[in-house]
Amino acid sequence: MQMLSDPTEPDPRSPDLPEPRRRRALLFVGLAVAAVAFALALQIGLCDNFVVGELDLKGFHKGVLEAVREACGIVSLGILALLAGVAEPLLGAAMLVLFAVGLGSYAFIPDFRWLLITSVIWSQGLHVWMPLPDSMTLSLAEPGRSGFRLGQVRSAGAAGFGLGIGAALGLTLLGVRMRPMFLVAGAFGLLAAGMCFGIPRDLKTPGPRLVFRRRYGLYYLLCFLDGWRRQIFLCFAGFLLVREYGTRLEIILVLLGTVQAISYFTMPWVGRLIDRVGERRVLVFYFTIVTLIFIGYTFIGNRYALYALYVSDNCFSALAAALTVYVGRIAPPGERTPTLGMGVAMNHVSAVLMPLLGGLLWQHFGYQWTFLAGVAAALVSIAVAFRVPRHDRIAEHAEALRCDRADGRS
């Protein structure tokens, strides 16, 4: 039986703040997420054209790069354990400085070896940061509105990403080369670190940050499978368009900008949808769409149809927020950050394996087999998502807890 927490239970980590200060704290979380997204937009938007045009990477090299970079997600577990008890905003600020230094260094790298080194630096900072915004948002959210607040923060991220894509496109049209743009990305990473100082410093996780419990096994498995899907897209979808179809940087940036324009307006709606219909239905629908998209990547040879799939894949990935809401419902507040951190690690176990496997499949059998591996993972994900408890079961459990507490007081 899946153990469920009361989603209306106050978070003991949440500071006792007046409502205006609570909203201000959420604003700074959103600003930090937006600034990180701006920097990451430059990295994602430029990366495929950069590694092909400047360093002439092949499919196998791209797989090795992503595997090494994503290994940082596993190392982040040890870092989080060593730094247990540090205020989450301060930890986030330190990691974002690391992120900024590594990403800005892309402006000076001469070859593939230095690309690997600098990628590890910025990726390590980013991966320790990754579970922190969700954890802080869950702590600051009002009872019953966690999905809505997560949607708002992710909308801020989508806005920052869209502005980053717009800036990259504008600079490209003005004739600015790719390397100086990475310095801009580093500057926004430092700006995000500064935003963390506007968040209350008493947002801390009591006890150890490493939590691996059997009752969260379904969440860990879904994170592993979603990491498989995520890496096929991040590592190989854009690379396919550039390497096999010669897609120019301006077109990649326009596609990403389209995605973010859509995401900005749909993220809060996605959060409300999760709160209303539950994580199970959203996740089943999400992985079904992912399956169809990967089938399209495998068998469609028209570049414009592939552009449409590229945009669709990005947009529907917002539904993965259901995994975070699921943690907020099944884990007690003191275990949310370590559980989210373990989810990130499980996500990155597959994120290390998939690029290596995908690169080998690409090199020896063609890119179609890389995306067929994604189809297989998405089909397994659908079956696993059906095991997520229904929304009404979680609500009934919360009501039973409230009744028990009321009986105890009477």
C-alpha positions in Angstrom: 0.0 0.0 0.0 1.4 3.4 -1.0 1.8 5.6 2.1 0.4 9.1 1.5 1.0 12.3 3.4 -1.6 14.9 4.2 -1.2 17.5 1.4 -2.9 20.1 3.7 -0.4 19.6 6.5 1.7 22.7 7.1 5.4 22.4 6.3 7.4 22.6 9.5 10.3 24.0 7.4 8.2 26.9 6.2 9.1 30.1 8.0 6.3 31.9 9.9 6.0 34.8 7.5 3.3 37.4 7.0 1.6 36.9 3.6 3.4 39.9 1.9 6.8 38.4 2.9 5.7 35.0 1.8 4.8 36.4 -1.6 8.1 38.3 -1.7 10.0 35.1 -1.0 8.2 33.3 -3.8 9.0 36.2 -6.1 12.7 35.8 -5.4 12.5 32.1 -6.1 10.8 32.9 -9.4 13.5 35.5 -10.3 16.3 33.1 -9.5 14.6 30.4 -11.6 14.1 32.9 -14.4 17.7 34.0 -14.4 19.0 30.4 -14.4 16.6 29.7 -17.3 17.9 32.7 -19.2 21.5 31.4 -18.9 20.4 27.8 -19.7 18.5 29.0 -22.8 21.8 30.3 -24.2 23.5 27.0 -23.5 20.8 24.9 -24.9 20.0 27.2 -27.9 23.7 27.5 -28.9 25.1 24.1 -27.9 24.3 21.9 -30.9 25.4 24.5 -33.5 28.4 25.3 -31.3 29.7 21.7 -31.0 29.1 20.9 -34.7 30.2 24.2 -36.1 33.2 25.1 -33.8 34.3 21.6 -32.6 32.9 19.2 -35.3 31.5 16.7 -32.9 29.8 13.5 -34.1 26.9 11.6 -32.6 29.2 9.4 -30.4 31.1 12.5 -29.0 27.8 14.2 -28.2 26.7 11.1 -26.3 30.0 11.0 -24.3 29.6 14.7 -23.5 26.1 14.4 -22.2 26.9 11.2 -20.2 29.9 12.9 -18.5 27.8 16.1 -17.8 24.8 14.2 -16.5 27.0 12.1 -14.1 27.1 15.3 -12.0 23.4 14.5 -11.1 24.6 11.5 -9.2 27.5 13.3 -7.6 25.1 15.9 -6.4 23.7 13.4 -3.9 27.0 13.3 -2.1 27.3 17.0 -2.1 23.8 17.5 -0.7 24.6 15.0 2.0 27.8 16.7 3.0 26.1 20.1 3.1 23.0 18.9 5.0 21.7 21.7 7.3 22.9 24.6 5.2 20.2 27.0 4.4 18.8 26.2 0.9 19.0 29.7 -0.4 22.7 30.0 0.6 23.4 26.6 -0.9 21.7 27.6 -4.1 23.7 30.8 -4.3 27.0 28.9 -4.0 26.0 26.4 -6.6 24.9 29.0 -9.0 28.3 30.8 -8.8 29.8 27.5 -9.9 27.2 27.2 -12.7 28.1 30.7 -13.9 31.8 30.2 -13.9 31.6 26.9 -15.9 29.1 28.2 -18.4 31.0 31.4 -19.0 34.2 29.5 -19.7 32.6 28.1 -22.9 33.8 31.4 -24.5 37.4 30.3 -24.3 37.5 26.5 -24.8 39.8 25.3 -27.6 38.8 21.6 -28.0 36.6 18.7 -26.9 38.7 18.0 -23.7 38.2 21.5 -22.4 34.5 21.2 -23.4 34.2 18.2 -21.1 36.0 20.0 -18.2 34.0 23.2 -18.3 30.7 21.2 -18.8 31.4 19.3 -15.6 31.9 22.6 -13.6 28.7 24.3 -14.7 26.7 21.0 -14.7 27.7 20.2 -11.1 26.5 23.6 -9.9 23.2 23.2 -11.8 22.4 19.7 -10.6 22.8 20.6 -6.9 20.6 23.6 -7.6 17.9 21.6 -9.4 15.9 20.2 -6.5 16.1 23.4 -4.4 13.6 25.7 -6.2 10.8 23.0 -6.1 11.6 22.3 -2.4 11.5 26.0 -1.5 8.3 26.5 -3.5 6.6 23.6 -1.8 7.6 25.0 1.6 6.3 28.5 0.8 3.1 27.4 -1.0 -0.3 27.6 0.8 -2.0 24.2 1.6 -3.7 22.8 -1.5 -2.0 25.2 -3.9 1.3 23.5 -4.4 0.7 22.7 -8.0 -0.4 26.3 -8.7 2.7 27.8 -7.0 4.9 25.3 -8.9 3.2 26.3 -12.1 3.9 30.0 -11.3 7.6 29.4 -10.6 7.9 27.3 -13.7 6.2 30.1 -15.7 8.9 32.4 -14.5 11.4 29.9 -15.7 9.7 29.7 -19.1 9.7 33.5 -19.3 13.4 33.6 -18.5 14.1 30.9 -21.0 12.1 32.7 -23.7 14.0 36.0 -23.0 17.3 34.1 -23.3 16.3 32.6 -26.6 15.2 36.1 -27.8 18.5 37.6 -26.7 20.4 34.8 -28.5 18.4 35.3 -31.7 18.8 39.1 -31.6 22.6 38.9 -31.0 22.9 36.3 -33.8 21.0 38.5 -36.3 23.3 41.4 -35.3 26.3 39.2 -36.2 27.6 38.4 -32.7 29.5 35.1 -32.6 28.5 32.3 -30.3 31.4 32.4 -27.9 30.7 35.9 -26.4 27.1 34.8 -25.7 28.4 32.3 -23.2 29.8 35.2 -21.2 26.3 36.7 -21.1 25.0 33.3 -19.8 27.6 33.4 -17.1 26.6 36.9 -16.0 22.9 35.8 -15.6 24.1 32.8 -13.6 25.7 35.3 -11.1 22.5 37.3 -11.1 20.5 34.2 -10.2 22.9 33.6 -7.3 22.2 37.2 -6.1 18.5 36.6 -6.1 18.8 33.7 -3.6 19.7 36.3 -0.9 16.1 37.5 -1.1 14.7 34.1 0.1 14.4 33.5 3.8 17.5 31.6 5.1 15.6 29.4 7.5 14.3 27.2 4.7 16.4 24.2 5.8 15.9 20.4 5.6 16.0 18.8 9.1 18.0 15.6 9.3 19.9 13.8 6.5 19.4 14.8 2.9 19.8 11.2 1.6 16.5 9.4 1.7 15.9 6.2 -0.2 12.7 4.6 1.0 10.8 1.7 -0.5 7.5 3.7 -0.4 9.0 6.2 -2.8 10.1 3.5 -5.2 7.4 4.4 -7.8 8.6 8.0 -7.9 12.2 6.9 -8.3 11.3 4.6 -11.2 9.3 7.3 -12.9 12.2 9.7 -12.5 14.5 7.1 -14.1 12.3 6.6 -17.1 11.6 10.3 -17.5 15.4 10.9 -17.5 15.7 8.4 -20.3 13.1 10.4 -22.3 14.6 13.7 -21.4 18.1 12.8 -22.5 17.0 11.5 -25.9 15.4 14.8 -26.5 18.1 17.1 -25.0 21.0 15.1 -26.4 19.8 14.0 -29.8 16.7 15.8 -31.0 18.3 19.2 -31.7 21.6 17.4 -32.7 19.6 15.5 -35.3 18.2 18.7 -36.8 21.6 20.3 -37.0 23.8 17.3 -38.0 21.4 15.5 -40.4 19.3 18.3 -41.7 21.7 21.3 -41.5 19.3 23.4 -39.5 20.7 26.9 -38.9 21.1 28.5 -35.5 18.4 31.1 -36.1 15.8 28.4 -36.8 16.7 26.4 -33.7 16.4 29.6 -31.6 13.0 30.4 -33.2 11.8 26.9 -32.4 12.9 27.2 -28.8 11.4 30.7 -28.6 8.0 29.3 -29.8 8.1 26.7 -27.1 8.7 29.2 -24.4 6.0 31.5 -25.6 3.6 28.7 -25.4 5.0 27.4 -22.0 4.7 30.8 -20.4 1.0 30.9 -20.8 0.3 27.2 -20.2 2.5 26.5 -17.1 0.0 27.8 -14.5 -2.8 26.0 -16.4 -0.8 22.8 -16.2 -0.4 23.3 -12.4 -4.1 23.7 -12.0 -4.8 20.7 -14.1 -2.6 18.5 -11.9 -4.3 19.8 -8.8 -7.7 19.1 -10.3 -7.4 15.7 -12.1 -4.4 14.2 -10.2 -0.9 13.1 -11.1 -1.9 9.7 -12.5 -4.0 10.9 -15.4 -1.5 13.6 -16.3 1.4 11.2 -16.3 -0.3 8.6 -18.4 -1.3 11.2 -20.9 2.2 12.7 -20.9 4.0 9.5 -21.6 1.5 8.5 -24.3 2.3 11.7 -26.1 6.0 11.1 -25.7 5.7 7.7 -27.3 4.0 9.2 -30.3 6.6 11.9 -30.6 9.5 9.4 -30.6 7.8 7.3 -33.2 7.6 10.4 -35.3 11.3 11.1 -34.9 12.0 7.6 -36.0 10.0 7.4 -39.2 9.4 11.0 -40.4 11.9 12.4 -42.8 10.4 15.8 -43.4 12.3 18.6 -41.6 9.2 20.8 -41.1 7.3 17.9 -39.5 10.4 17.3 -37.3 10.3 21.0 -36.3 6.7 20.5 -35.2 7.7 17.4 -33.1 10.6 19.4 -31.6 8.2 22.1 -30.4 5.6 19.6 -29.2 8.1 17.6 -27.2 9.3 20.7 -25.4 5.8 21.9 -24.7 4.4 18.6 -23.3 7.4 18.1 -21.0 5.8 20.7 -18.7 3.4 17.8 -17.7 6.4 16.2 -15.9 5.6 18.7 -13.1 3.1 16.0 -11.9 6.1 14.1 -10.5 7.0 17.0 -8.1 3.4 17.4 -7.0 3.3 13.6 -6.4 6.2 13.9 -4.0 4.5 16.8 -2.2 1.5 14.4 -1.6 3.3 11.2 -0.6 6.3 12.6 1.4 6.2 14.3 4.7 7.6 17.9 4.5 10.9 17.0 6.2 11.6 14.4 3.5 10.6 16.4 0.4 14.0 17.9 -0.5 16.0 14.7 0.0 13.3 12.7 -1.9 13.4 15.3 -4.8 17.2 15.1 -4.7 17.1 11.3 -4.9 14.6 11.7 -7.8 17.1 13.9 -9.6 19.8 11.3 -9.0 17.7 8.5 -10.4 16.9 10.8 -13.4 20.6 11.2 -14.0 21.4 7.5 -13.7 19.4 7.0 -16.9 20.8 10.3 -18.1 24.3 8.9 -18.0 23.4 5.5 -19.6 21.1 6.8 -22.4 23.6 9.2 -24.1 26.2 6.5 -24.2 23.8 3.9 -25.6 22.2 6.4 -27.9 25.6 7.5 -29.2 26.6 3.9 -29.9 23.2 3.2 -31.6 23.6 6.3 -33.7 27.2 5.5 -34.7 26.6 1.8 -35.7 22.9 1.6 -36.8 21.7 5.1 -37.5 19.8 7.7 -35.5 16.4 5.9 -35.9 17.5 3.3 -33.4 18.3 6.0 -30.8 14.7 7.2 -30.9 13.3 3.6 -31.0 15.0 3.2 -27.6 13.0 6.2 -26.5 9.8 4.6 -27.7 10.5 1.5 -25.5 11.2 3.6 -22.4 8.0 5.7 -23.0 5.9 2.5 -23.3 7.3 1.2 -20.0 6.6 4.6 -18.4 2.9 4.4 -19.3 2.6 1.1 -17.6 4.3 2.4 -14.5 2.2 5.6 -14.4 -0.9 3.6 -14.1 0.3 2.5 -10.7 0.3 6.0 -9.3 -2.5 6.3 -6.7 -5.7 8.1 -8.0 -6.3 11.7 -7.0 -9.4 10.8 -5.0 -7.5 8.3 -2.9 -5.1 10.9 -1.8 -7.9 13.3 -1.0 -9.8 10.6 1.0 -6.6 9.8 2.9 -6.1 13.5 3.8 -9.7 13.8 5.0 -9.3 10.7 7.2 -6.2 12.2 8.8 -8.1 15.4 9.6 -11.0 13.4 11.1 -8.6 11.4 13.3 -6.9 14.5 14.6 -10.3 16.1 15.3 -11.4 12.9 17.3 -8.2 13.1 19.2 -8.8 16.6 20.3 -12.5 16.0 21.3 
